[in-house]
């Protein structure tokens, strides 16, 4: 029987793969999508969705602490980790039922093979499945994602990754989390709220090292206040398992230390899923564990593109979707467009939350003459009413164009707040226009307006008397210089 040749074959059924397949179909291509396991990718099955369920549960535990202050009485919740993990699986099922990914793709004309096993290249135009079935494509888009890195130290096999957490049936009394970026901080926040004694370690010299310095400082204070021990500039040497748990051996400034805990979780690194693809047969080169692509997402094989985590660029669902659309259009239409990644809001559902968009203050000051507003959450009426005054909002604006360069938030609903700033950045809205928005009251997003009005006064966009300027409070001056 003659083999069907598809215009585009997409490998991977996560957010990038489904987006690429649908966009290629919209452009008229015949499309085959191959997924080795369950559709939905890491985000739905193993990452964002299940972790968000844990974060929601932790919020409920936290909010019960306010019962007395708001005139409520009742027993405080106890944490049943087995039931929580059952809820995680239930919610994954609900998301799948809602999305109906396979039905949606097939209704659009995409041929889907899920639970197909590992596909591998025979050459640059042919892939085969473990069943022996082979498919040919004129173009390929690789959206195969990544996986959690294991600890490359003696005894590293005894550590868990986030993928192992869903099988927990008992809450560890003590836990070490290696990696203090978004995932590690989120897990530290969640399990500390659940009642575990958490130690958070990272090789970097501060937590969430890629974020603005004020974000790192605020998260360090918040975590320390919640009883989370933070160890920075730490190098893990080995893990030793015994009848009581695990001994984590690590060093700080070449001084050896040990930590005895019931569980160790690794949240450090996310290499691409490249091992089983037989990329060499297709002429595809890799670099540092990811598929090498050019600015148009083309690999070193002219007819093969890649998008999402497998490229090692932006490890975010929203960015994977943008890359997938660009890759599909380039593959089908012969374009050479590059995904912009110009405005990418992101954050983590820690407690408190943190989020950011655009550049940090340090980076902005290297390249621009900028104005900075710093507004504490304590100045926000909604935060006072809700009893969540911890945190700040920082807005960074180019003095010349009055366009927003970046924003950084720590506090309740931070991830939601930063979306408003992202929309303003994408539309090149000037800061005085943001200041004039009649934002609903009382809301957390109102803090954006407070910061925008502060900067509008700094820049002289708002008329002010000399007397008013002379009477400006020292505290306001601190905010305007981002030192609050």
C-alpha positions as CSV (number, residue, x, y, z in Angstrom):
1,X,0.0,0.0,0.0
2,X,1.4,3.4,-0.9
3,X,2.4,5.6,2.0
4,X,0.4,8.9,2.4
5,X,2.6,11.9,2.3
6,X,1.5,14.8,4.5
7,X,2.2,18.4,3.9
8,X,3.1,18.8,7.6
9,X,3.8,16.3,10.4
10,X,3.7,17.6,13.9
11,X,5.4,15.7,16.7
12,X,4.0,16.4,20.1
13,X,0.4,17.0,21.3
14,X,1.0,19.7,23.9
15,X,0.1,23.4,23.6
16,X,2.8,24.0,20.9
17,X,1.9,20.9,18.9
18,X,-1.8,21.4,18.9
19,X,-1.4,25.1,18.0
20,X,1.0,24.2,15.1
21,X,-1.3,21.5,13.8
22,X,-4.4,23.8,13.8
23,X,-2.6,26.7,12.2
24,X,-1.2,24.5,9.5
25,X,-4.7,23.2,8.7
26,X,-6.0,26.8,8.7
27,X,-3.5,27.5,5.9
28,X,-4.7,24.5,3.9
29,X,-2.0,21.9,4.6
30,X,-2.7,18.2,5.2
31,X,-1.6,17.6,8.7
32,X,-0.7,14.6,10.8
33,X,0.0,14.9,14.6
34,X,1.8,12.2,16.5
35,X,1.8,12.1,20.3
36,X,3.8,9.5,22.2
37,X,1.4,9.5,25.2
38,X,-1.5,11.5,26.4
39,X,-2.6,14.7,24.6
40,X,-2.2,18.0,26.4
41,X,1.5,17.9,27.1
42,X,3.3,18.5,30.4
43,X,1.2,21.6,31.1
44,X,-2.1,19.8,31.4
45,X,-0.9,16.4,32.6
46,X,2.1,17.1,34.8
47,X,2.8,20.8,35.2
48,X,0.7,23.9,35.2
49,X,-2.7,22.4,35.8
50,X,-1.9,19.9,38.6
51,X,0.5,22.4,40.3
52,X,-2.3,25.1,40.2
53,X,-4.6,22.6,42.0
54,X,-2.0,22.4,44.8
55,X,-1.7,26.2,44.9
56,X,-5.4,26.6,45.2
57,X,-5.5,24.1,48.0
58,X,-2.7,26.0,49.8
59,X,-4.6,29.2,49.4
60,X,-7.6,27.7,51.2
61,X,-5.4,26.6,54.0
62,X,-3.9,30.0,54.2
63,X,-7.2,31.9,54.1
64,X,-8.5,29.9,57.1
65,X,-5.9,31.7,59.2
66,X,-8.0,34.8,58.9
67,X,-11.2,33.3,60.3
68,X,-10.9,35.0,63.7
69,X,-10.1,38.5,62.2
70,X,-13.2,38.4,60.1
71,X,-15.6,37.1,62.7
72,X,-15.6,33.5,61.6
73,X,-15.3,30.4,63.8
74,X,-14.7,26.8,62.9
75,X,-12.1,24.1,62.8
76,X,-9.0,24.9,60.8
77,X,-8.5,22.5,57.9
78,X,-6.2,19.5,58.1
79,X,-4.2,18.5,55.1
80,X,-5.0,15.1,53.6
81,X,-2.3,14.8,50.9
82,X,-3.8,11.6,49.4
83,X,-7.2,13.3,48.9
84,X,-5.4,16.4,47.5
85,X,-3.6,14.3,44.9
86,X,-6.9,12.6,44.0
87,X,-8.3,16.0,43.4
88,X,-5.3,16.8,41.1
89,X,-6.2,13.8,38.9
90,X,-9.8,14.7,38.9
91,X,-9.0,18.2,37.7
92,X,-6.7,16.9,35.0
93,X,-9.6,14.8,33.8
94,X,-12.0,17.8,33.8
95,X,-9.6,19.9,31.8
96,X,-9.3,17.1,29.2
97,X,-13.1,16.8,29.1
98,X,-13.4,20.5,28.6
99,X,-10.8,20.8,25.9
100,X,-11.7,17.6,23.9
101,X,-8.3,18.1,22.1
102,X,-8.4,15.1,19.8
103,X,-12.0,15.8,18.7
104,X,-11.2,19.4,18.1
105,X,-8.2,18.6,16.0
106,X,-10.0,15.9,14.0
107,X,-13.0,18.2,13.4
108,X,-10.4,20.7,11.9
109,X,-9.1,17.9,9.6
110,X,-6.0,17.0,11.4
111,X,-5.1,13.3,11.5
112,X,-4.2,12.4,15.1
113,X,-2.4,9.4,16.5
114,X,-2.1,9.7,20.3
115,X,-0.5,7.1,22.6
116,X,1.6,6.2,19.6
117,X,4.9,5.7,21.4
118,X,8.2,7.3,20.5
119,X,8.6,8.5,17.0
120,X,12.0,8.5,15.4
121,X,13.4,9.8,12.1
122,X,14.5,7.4,9.4
123,X,15.6,10.4,7.2
124,X,14.5,14.1,6.9
125,X,11.2,13.1,5.4
126,X,10.2,9.9,7.2
127,X,9.4,9.0,10.8
128,X,8.6,5.6,12.2
129,X,6.6,4.4,15.3
130,X,7.4,1.4,17.5
131,X,4.6,-0.4,15.8
132,X,6.6,-0.3,12.5
133,X,4.2,2.1,10.8
134,X,6.0,4.9,8.9
135,X,4.9,8.3,7.8
136,X,6.3,10.8,5.3
137,X,6.1,14.5,5.4
138,X,7.1,17.4,3.3
139,X,7.7,19.5,6.4
140,X,7.9,18.7,10.1
141,X,7.3,20.8,13.2
142,X,8.9,19.3,16.4
143,X,7.0,20.2,19.5
144,X,8.1,17.4,21.8
145,X,8.7,19.5,24.9
146,X,11.1,18.7,27.8
147,X,11.4,16.9,31.1
148,X,12.6,17.5,34.6
149,X,16.3,17.1,35.1
150,X,17.6,14.5,37.6
151,X,20.3,15.4,40.1
152,X,23.6,14.4,38.4
153,X,25.2,13.4,41.7
154,X,25.8,10.1,43.6
155,X,22.4,9.1,45.0
156,X,20.6,11.5,42.8
157,X,18.1,8.7,41.9
158,X,16.6,9.1,45.3
159,X,15.4,12.6,44.7
160,X,11.9,13.3,43.3
161,X,10.9,15.6,40.5
162,X,7.6,17.4,40.2
163,X,6.4,14.4,38.1
164,X,6.8,12.1,41.2
165,X,4.8,14.3,43.5
166,X,1.4,13.2,42.2
167,X,1.9,9.8,43.7
168,X,2.5,11.1,47.2
169,X,0.1,9.5,49.7
170,X,1.6,11.0,52.9
171,X,2.9,14.6,53.5
172,X,6.7,14.6,54.1
173,X,7.4,16.2,57.5
174,X,10.6,17.7,56.0
175,X,11.5,18.5,52.4
176,X,14.5,19.9,50.6
177,X,13.8,21.6,47.3
178,X,16.8,22.0,45.0
179,X,16.2,24.9,42.6
180,X,14.8,28.3,43.6
181,X,13.3,29.5,40.3
182,X,9.6,29.5,39.5
183,X,8.9,25.8,40.0
184,X,11.0,25.4,43.1
185,X,9.6,28.5,44.8
186,X,6.1,27.4,44.0
187,X,6.5,24.0,45.5
188,X,8.3,25.4,48.5
189,X,5.4,27.8,49.1
190,X,2.8,25.1,48.7
191,X,4.4,22.4,50.9
192,X,5.3,24.8,53.6
193,X,1.7,25.9,53.8
194,X,0.7,22.2,53.9
195,X,2.9,21.8,57.0
196,X,6.2,20.4,55.7
197,X,9.4,21.9,57.0
198,X,10.9,23.2,53.8
199,X,14.5,24.1,52.9
200,X,15.0,25.8,49.6
201,X,18.5,25.5,48.0
202,X,19.9,27.1,44.8
203,X,23.3,27.4,43.2
204,X,22.5,31.1,42.4
205,X,23.1,33.8,45.0
206,X,19.4,34.7,45.3
207,X,16.0,33.1,44.8
208,X,14.2,33.7,41.5
209,X,17.6,35.0,40.2
210,X,16.2,35.9,36.8
211,X,13.7,38.4,38.3
212,X,14.1,42.0,39.4
213,X,16.2,42.4,42.5
214,X,13.3,43.8,44.5
215,X,11.3,40.7,43.6
216,X,14.0,38.4,44.9
217,X,14.4,40.5,48.1
218,X,10.6,40.5,48.8
219,X,10.3,36.7,48.1
220,X,13.2,36.0,50.4
221,X,11.6,38.0,53.2
222,X,8.2,36.4,52.7
223,X,9.5,32.9,52.6
224,X,11.7,33.4,55.6
225,X,8.8,34.8,57.6
226,X,6.8,31.7,56.7
227,X,9.5,29.4,58.1
228,X,11.1,28.4,54.8
229,X,14.9,28.1,55.2
230,X,16.7,29.5,52.2
231,X,20.3,28.5,51.2
232,X,21.8,30.2,48.3
233,X,25.2,29.7,46.5
234,X,24.7,26.0,47.4
235,X,26.3,23.1,45.5
236,X,24.7,19.7,46.0
237,X,27.3,17.0,46.3
238,X,25.4,13.7,47.0
239,X,22.3,12.1,48.5
240,X,22.4,9.2,50.9
241,X,19.3,7.1,51.7
242,X,18.8,5.3,55.0
243,X,16.0,3.9,57.1
244,X,14.9,7.3,58.4
245,X,15.0,9.3,55.1
246,X,17.6,11.1,53.1
247,X,20.8,12.9,53.9
248,X,21.6,15.8,51.5
249,X,25.3,16.6,51.3
250,X,26.0,20.1,49.9
251,X,28.5,22.9,50.2
252,X,28.4,26.6,50.4
253,X,31.7,28.5,49.7
254,X,33.5,25.2,49.8
255,X,32.2,24.5,53.3
256,X,30.6,21.1,53.6
257,X,27.1,20.9,55.1
258,X,24.5,18.2,55.6
259,X,20.7,18.2,55.8
260,X,18.5,15.3,56.9
261,X,15.0,15.3,55.4
262,X,12.2,12.9,54.5
263,X,12.2,14.0,50.8
264,X,14.3,15.8,48.3
265,X,12.6,17.4,45.2
266,X,14.6,18.6,42.2
267,X,13.4,21.7,40.3
268,X,16.6,22.7,38.5
269,X,16.7,22.4,34.8
270,X,14.4,21.4,32.0
271,X,16.3,19.6,29.1
272,X,14.5,18.9,25.8
273,X,13.1,15.5,24.9
274,X,15.7,14.7,22.2
275,X,17.0,11.3,23.2
276,X,14.7,9.0,21.2
277,X,14.1,11.0,18.0
278,X,17.2,9.8,16.1
279,X,17.8,13.4,15.0
280,X,21.1,12.7,13.3
281,X,19.2,10.7,10.7
282,X,17.3,13.8,9.7
283,X,20.4,16.1,9.8
284,X,19.1,17.9,12.9
285,X,21.8,19.4,15.3
286,X,21.4,19.9,19.0
287,X,23.0,22.3,21.5
288,X,23.1,21.9,25.3
289,X,20.2,19.4,25.2
290,X,17.9,21.3,22.9
291,X,17.2,21.4,19.2
292,X,19.1,24.2,17.5
293,X,16.9,26.6,15.5
294,X,17.5,29.8,13.6
295,X,15.4,33.0,14.1
296,X,12.6,31.6,12.0
297,X,12.6,28.4,14.1
298,X,14.1,26.3,11.3
299,X,16.4,23.5,12.4
300,X,19.6,22.5,10.6
301,X,17.3,20.3,8.3
302,X,15.7,22.8,5.8
303,X,12.2,21.2,6.0
304,X,12.0,20.7,9.7
305,X,11.0,23.3,12.3
306,X,10.8,23.3,16.1
307,X,8.8,25.2,18.7
308,X,8.2,25.4,22.4
309,X,10.4,24.0,25.2
310,X,12.4,21.8,22.8
311,X,14.2,24.9,21.5
312,X,15.4,25.9,25.0
313,X,14.3,29.5,24.6
314,X,11.1,30.6,26.3
315,X,9.9,27.8,28.7
316,X,6.3,29.2,28.9
317,X,3.0,27.9,27.5
318,X,2.1,31.3,26.0
319,X,5.4,31.6,24.2
320,X,5.2,28.0,22.9
321,X,1.9,28.9,21.3
322,X,3.4,32.0,19.6
323,X,6.4,29.9,18.3
324,X,4.1,27.2,17.1
325,X,2.0,29.6,15.0
326,X,5.1,31.1,13.5
327,X,6.7,27.7,12.7
328,X,3.5,26.6,11.0
329,X,3.3,29.7,8.9
330,X,7.0,29.4,8.0
331,X,6.6,25.7,7.1
332,X,3.5,26.1,5.0
333,X,3.9,29.5,3.4
334,X,7.7,29.6,3.2
335,X,7.9,32.6,5.4
336,X,10.9,33.5,7.6
337,X,9.1,35.3,10.4
338,X,10.4,35.1,13.9
339,X,8.3,35.0,17.1
340,X,8.6,38.4,18.8
341,X,8.6,37.4,22.5
342,X,8.6,41.2,23.0
343,X,5.9,41.3,25.7
344,X,5.7,38.1,27.8
345,X,4.0,38.4,31.2
346,X,4.9,35.6,33.5
347,X,5.0,34.7,37.2
348,X,4.4,32.0,39.8
349,X,1.5,31.0,42.0
350,X,3.6,31.2,45.2
351,X,2.4,32.9,48.4
352,X,2.8,35.7,47.9
353,X,2.6,35.6,44.1
354,X,5.2,37.3,42.0
355,X,5.0,38.3,38.4
356,X,6.8,40.4,35.8
357,X,6.8,41.7,32.3
358,X,9.5,43.5,30.3
359,X,12.9,44.3,31.6
360,X,14.2,44.6,35.2
361,X,15.1,48.0,36.6
362,X,18.8,47.2,36.4
363,X,18.6,46.3,32.8
364,X,16.4,49.4,32.0
365,X,18.9,51.7,33.6
366,X,21.7,50.3,31.4
367,X,19.8,51.2,28.2
368,X,17.4,54.0,29.0
369,X,16.8,57.2,30.9
370,X,13.9,55.8,32.9
371,X,11.5,56.7,35.7
372,X,10.5,54.2,38.3
373,X,7.5,54.1,40.6
374,X,7.4,51.8,43.6
375,X,4.0,51.4,45.3
376,X,3.6,49.2,48.4
377,X,0.5,47.0,48.6
378,X,-0.2,48.7,51.9
379,X,-1.3,51.7,49.9
380,X,-3.9,49.7,48.1
381,X,-7.4,49.8,49.7
382,X,-8.3,46.3,48.4
383,X,-5.2,44.8,50.0
384,X,-6.1,46.4,53.3
385,X,-9.7,45.1,53.2
386,X,-8.5,41.6,52.3
387,X,-5.8,41.5,54.8
388,X,-3.1,41.0,52.2
389,X,-0.9,44.1,52.4
390,X,2.4,42.2,51.8
391,X,4.1,43.1,48.5
392,X,4.8,45.9,46.1
393,X,4.2,47.0,42.5
394,X,7.1,48.5,40.5
395,X,6.6,50.3,37.2
396,X,9.5,51.3,34.9
397,X,9.0,53.9,32.1
398,X,11.2,55.4,29.4
399,X,11.3,59.1,30.1
400,X,11.6,60.0,26.4
401,X,8.8,58.0,24.9
402,X,6.8,57.6,28.2
403,X,6.2,53.9,27.2
404,X,6.4,51.2,29.8
405,X,9.6,49.2,29.8
406,X,8.7,46.7,32.6
407,X,6.7,46.0,35.6
408,X,7.3,43.8,38.7
409,X,4.8,42.7,41.3
410,X,4.9,40.7,44.5
411,X,1.6,40.2,46.3
412,X,-1.9,39.0,46.0
413,X,-3.1,38.4,42.4
414,X,0.3,39.6,41.0
415,X,0.0,37.4,38.0
416,X,-3.4,39.0,37.1
417,X,-2.1,42.5,37.7
418,X,0.8,42.2,35.3
419,X,-1.5,41.2,32.4
420,X,-2.9,44.8,32.4
421,X,0.6,46.2,32.1
422,X,1.4,43.7,29.3
423,X,-1.6,44.9,27.3
424,X,-0.4,48.5,27.7
425,X,3.1,47.6,26.6
426,X,1.8,45.7,23.5
427,X,-0.3,48.7,22.5
428,X,2.5,51.2,23.2
429,X,0.2,53.0,25.6
430,X,1.9,56.0,27.2
431,X,2.1,56.2,31.0
432,X,-0.2,59.2,31.3
433,X,-2.9,57.2,29.3
434,X,-2.6,54.4,31.9
435,X,-2.9,56.9,34.6
436,X,-6.2,58.2,33.1
437,X,-7.8,54.7,33.0
438,X,-10.9,54.6,35.2
439,X,-10.0,51.3,36.8
440,X,-12.7,49.6,38.9
441,X,-12.4,50.2,42.7
442,X,-11.5,48.5,45.0
443,X,-9.3,46.1,42.9
444,X,-5.8,44.9,43.0
445,X,-5.2,46.2,39.5
446,X,-5.8,49.6,40.8
447,X,-2.2,49.6,41.9
448,X,-1.2,50.0,38.3
449,X,-3.0,53.3,38.2
450,X,-1.4,54.5,41.4
451,X,2.1,53.8,40.0
452,X,1.2,55.4,36.6
453,X,0.0,58.6,38.2
454,X,3.2,58.7,40.3
455,X,5.4,58.5,37.3
456,X,3.2,61.0,35.4
457,X,4.0,63.5,38.2
458,X,7.7,62.7,38.0
459,X,7.8,63.3,34.2
460,X,5.9,66.6,34.5
461,X,3.0,65.3,32.4
462,X,0.7,66.5,35.2
463,X,0.7,70.1,36.1
464,X,2.0,70.6,39.7
465,X,2.7,73.8,41.7
466,X,6.1,74.5,43.0
467,X,4.7,74.4,46.5
468,X,3.4,70.9,45.9
469,X,6.8,69.7,44.6
470,X,8.6,71.2,47.5
471,X,6.3,69.4,50.0
472,X,6.7,66.0,48.4
473,X,7.2,63.5,51.3
474,X,10.4,61.6,51.7
475,X,8.5,58.4,51.6
476,X,7.1,59.3,48.1
477,X,10.6,60.1,47.0
478,X,11.7,56.7,48.1
479,X,8.9,55.0,46.1
480,X,9.8,57.1,43.0
481,X,13.4,55.9,43.1
482,X,12.3,52.2,43.6
483,X,13.8,51.9,47.1
484,X,10.6,51.2,49.1
